[in-house]
């Protein structure tokens, strides 16, 4: 009986150690999400992104011109989600599914077709990107279609408000 208890304890501790080393998104309240678009062959507004922390409705909207190497050509705007928009995005994110996706889909920014991306950073564990998914501009990725639609809608709304006036 002692042997079985000891053996079970060893298996449990080994499994716990392996699981804790796995890189995964752990706490949705401590995530930073960045989503955006980029086009390699353009002159202005070539890169647009929104950045937000899942614990707040605040958004930073960033627009960059082509080949910006310093702060010139970068515009930053502060805005926010409505409570409903914010909650809908949080409810839509399936962290396990997102983490299991490939990093690239299709041929992002090939022949200047543009690229879209979603990057989720877990600030608590490493501060490094937990996962980033890049795909062709205007396309979708199976499993996160609704998330893409919601984030795209907000990005377009901010672009129309601040850039395409």
Residue pairs with C-beta under 8 A, 6 or more apart in sequence:
23 125
23 126
23 130
24 95
24 96
24 99
24 130
25 31
25 95
25 96
25 98
25 99
25 120
25 122
25 130
25 131
26 122
26 124
26 125
27 122
27 124
28 54
28 90
28 93
28 95
29 54
29 55
30 53
30 54
30 55
30 122
30 123
30 124
31 53
31 54
31 120
31 121
31 122
31 123
31 130
32 51
32 52
32 53
32 54
32 120
32 121
32 123
33 51
33 52
33 53
33 54
33 89
33 118
33 119
33 120
33 121
33 151
34 49
34 50
34 51
34 117
34 118
34 119
34 121
35 49
35 50
35 116
35 117
35 118
35 119
35 151
35 152
35 155
36 47
36 48
36 49
36 50
36 62
36 116
36 117
36 155
37 47
37 48
37 49
37 114
37 115
37 116
37 117
37 137
37 155
38 46
38 47
38 109
38 114
38 115
38 117
39 46
39 47
39 109
39 112
39 114
39 115
39 137
40 46
40 109
40 112
41 112
42 66
42 112
43 65
43 66
44 65
44 66
44 73
45 63
45 64
45 65
45 159
45 163
46 64
46 65
46 66
47 62
47 63
47 64
48 61
48 62
48 63
48 64
48 155
48 158
48 159
48 163
49 61
49 62
49 155
50 59
50 60
50 61
50 62
50 151
50 154
50 155
50 158
51 59
51 60
51 62
52 58
52 59
52 60
52 81
53 123
54 90
57 80
57 81
57 82
57 83
57 85
57 86
58 78
58 79
58 80
59 78
59 79
59 80
59 81
59 154
59 158
60 76
60 77
60 78
60 79
61 76
61 77
61 78
61 79
61 155
61 158
61 159
61 162
62 74
62 75
62 76
62 77
63 74
63 75
63 76
63 77
63 159
63 162
63 163
64 73
64 74
64 75
65 73
65 74
66 73
68 74
75 162
75 163
77 158
77 162
79 158
79 161
81 89
81 154
85 150
85 154
88 150
89 147
89 150
89 151
92 146
92 147
92 150
93 147
94 143
94 144
95 120
97 143
97 144
98 118
98 120
98 131
98 133
98 143
98 144
98 147
99 130
99 131
101 131
101 133
101 141
101 143
101 144
102 133
103 131
103 132
103 133
103 134
104 133
104 134
104 135
105 133
105 134
105 135
105 136
105 139
105 141
106 135
106 136
106 139
107 113
107 136
108 114
108 115
108 116
108 117
108 134
108 135
108 136
108 137
109 115
109 137
110 136
113 136
113 137
114 136
114 137
114 138
115 134
115 135
115 136
115 137
116 134
116 135
116 136
116 137
116 138
116 139
116 148
116 152
117 132
117 133
117 134
117 135
118 132
118 133
118 144
118 147
118 148
118 151
119 129
119 131
119 132
119 133
120 129
120 130
120 131
120 132
121 127
121 128
121 129
121 130
122 130
133 141
133 144
135 141
140 148
140 149
141 148
